[in-house]
Amino acid sequence: PQGLSRIDDMLYASEHGASGHDEVNVIEEGNNYGWPIIEGNEQQEGLVTPWFEVGETSWAPSGIATDERYVYMATLRNERLVAIDRE
C-alpha cells in the first residue's frame, strides 16, 4: 500500500499494480485483495477485485485523502492529484 485514508467506516488503500492496474481498495477485515494472483478487474472466487483501478497505464499512486464526495489520490507519474467520485 502507498496510502491509507479513512472516512466514516471506510478505509481506502492506494496500491501499485505489477505493470499498470494500480488500484484503490476499500479495506475490510478478513478480505483477500488478490495480490499477486489477480489484478485489475480480474476475478477469482475468494478474492476481492479493486474498488477502482487505473487500467493498463501506471499512475504510480502515492498518498490518498478522502472527503464526503471524493477519494483524492496523488500520482508520482505526471505529478497530479486525481479526484475519484465515491458514489
Steps between C-alpha positions, in 0.01 A plus 500: 500500500613852419237692695213448743203724571196446719163675487181389671549123540696457176876451469651562154847381391688604185732235354734446206418223253764273346489681164219753487175412676582719800202490731303636791348242731237537768659302782280270706618256764550146375495580127773384260568762232669257267862609472679351310238253373262752339531865403280759337147377438595131503280283717556181694289340768604611848691808374376860491539710184601863557247774565685706235782415260682713244529256208810410301704816571657551841418820686749408775264582787625667811309640797123528510242707685121486512205727557126441481503493119847401372807288553799715403807312381838660437693348211873485453465458123402837350500646854128565531212472742208286385150528648305172487126527570400281797144455368 
